[in-house]
């Protein structure tokens, strides 16, 4: 059963402590307006009026042509790591559709897996992508702004 994963807690802690983002900048501090500010650590929307971090994130280990970078939000205060479940996290219920892509063991896009998928069909499409044994994980991004949302694994 595919499982949704938040960014690791040690990464969220580092960004909260001022660690540089994927472009070498410190995270920006902003105030959330509520909806549309999904934290990639707790996988919930940052509440209206709460402080949040905005930064460039690269969910890949290597530096290569397929290692995409995108903006993300994080709760500025500590939050409990979300995910690890096979149900859609809150951050994937606020848009009508999402961009998804399958990636191989060496972090390359598995061609033919990328598509914009309606939210209601997201889990079925992810399961279909995992039918290809070359796919190690699926990344979910905003279909409009290319913001990284979450990573999905087979188990």
C-alpha positions in Angstrom: 0.0 0.0 0.0 1.6 3.4 -1.0 2.5 5.6 2.0 2.8 9.4 2.1 5.9 10.9 3.7 6.7 14.3 5.2 10.1 15.8 5.1 12.4 14.4 7.8 12.2 16.0 11.2 16.0 16.6 11.3 15.6 18.7 8.1 12.7 20.7 9.5 14.7 21.4 12.7 17.7 22.5 10.7 15.6 25.0 8.6 14.0 26.3 11.8 17.5 26.9 13.2 18.3 29.0 10.0 20.0 26.3 7.9 20.4 27.4 4.3 17.8 26.2 1.7 18.6 24.5 -1.6 19.8 27.9 -3.1 22.0 28.8 -0.1 19.5 31.3 1.4 18.1 31.3 5.0 14.4 30.5 5.1 12.1 33.5 4.9 9.7 34.1 7.8 6.1 34.9 6.9 2.7 34.9 8.6 0.2 32.3 7.3 -3.1 33.5 5.9 -4.5 30.0 6.6 -5.5 27.8 3.6 -2.9 27.4 0.9 0.1 27.3 3.3 0.7 23.5 3.7 3.5 22.5 6.1 5.7 19.8 4.5 6.6 18.4 8.0 3.2 18.0 9.7 1.4 17.7 6.3 -1.3 20.1 7.6 -2.0 23.7 6.7 -0.1 26.3 8.8 -2.9 28.0 10.8 -3.9 31.6 9.9 -1.8 34.0 11.9 0.9 31.5 12.7 4.5 32.2 11.6 5.9 30.0 8.9 9.0 29.5 6.9 9.3 29.7 3.1 12.3 28.1 1.4 13.6 26.3 -1.6 13.6 22.6 -1.1 15.3 19.8 -3.1 13.9 16.4 -2.1 16.8 14.5 -3.7 20.2 13.4 -2.4 22.2 14.0 -5.6 22.8 17.0 -7.8 21.7 16.1 -11.3 19.4 17.3 -14.1 16.4 15.6 -12.5 16.9 17.0 -9.0 14.1 19.5 -9.0 13.9 22.3 -6.5 10.6 23.9 -5.5 9.3 26.3 -2.8 7.8 24.8 0.4 6.3 26.1 3.6 7.1 24.9 7.1 5.5 25.7 10.5 8.0 28.0 12.1 7.3 26.4 15.5 7.9 22.7 16.1 5.2 20.4 14.8 4.7 16.7 14.8 5.9 14.9 11.7 2.9 13.8 9.6 2.6 11.0 7.0 3.6 7.4 7.1 0.0 6.4 6.3 -1.7 5.3 3.2 -4.5 7.9 3.4 -4.2 11.3 1.7 -2.7 13.8 4.2 -4.5 17.2 4.6 -2.0 19.0 2.3 -3.3 16.8 -0.6 -6.9 17.7 -0.1 -6.9 21.4 -0.8 -6.4 21.5 -4.6 -8.5 20.1 -7.4 -5.4 18.3 -8.9 -1.7 17.6 -8.5 1.4 16.9 -10.6 2.9 13.5 -9.9 6.0 11.8 -11.2 7.7 8.4 -10.6 11.4 8.3 -9.8 13.9 5.4 -10.2 16.4 4.2 -7.6 19.0 6.7 -9.1 16.5 9.6 -8.7 15.7 9.9 -12.4 12.2 10.5 -13.7 10.6 7.3 -15.0 9.2 8.5 -18.3 5.5 8.0 -18.8 4.7 8.4 -15.1 4.3 12.2 -15.0 0.8 13.6 -15.2 -1.6 16.1 -13.7 -4.1 14.1 -11.8 -7.5 15.1 -10.2 -7.3 14.7 -6.4 -10.0 12.1 -6.3 -8.0 9.9 -8.6 -4.6 10.5 -7.0 -4.3 7.3 -5.0 -5.4 5.1 -7.9 -2.9 6.8 -10.3 -0.1 6.4 -7.7 -0.9 2.7 -7.4 -0.8 2.3 -11.1 2.6 4.1 -11.3 4.0 1.6 -8.7 3.0 -1.2 -11.0 6.2 -0.4 -12.9 9.1 -2.0 -11.0 11.5 0.7 -12.1 9.7 3.2 -9.9 11.1 3.6 -6.4 9.0 6.6 -5.2 6.5 9.1 -6.5 6.7 12.8 -5.8 3.5 15.0 -5.6 3.8 18.6 -6.5 1.4 21.5 -7.0 0.0 21.4 -10.5 0.1 25.2 -10.7 3.2 26.4 -8.9 5.4 23.3 -8.9 5.7 23.4 -5.1 6.9 20.1 -3.7 4.2 18.5 -1.5 5.2 15.0 -0.4 6.9 11.8 -1.3 5.1 8.5 -1.7 6.7 5.0 -1.3 5.4 1.5 -1.9 5.2 0.6 1.8 
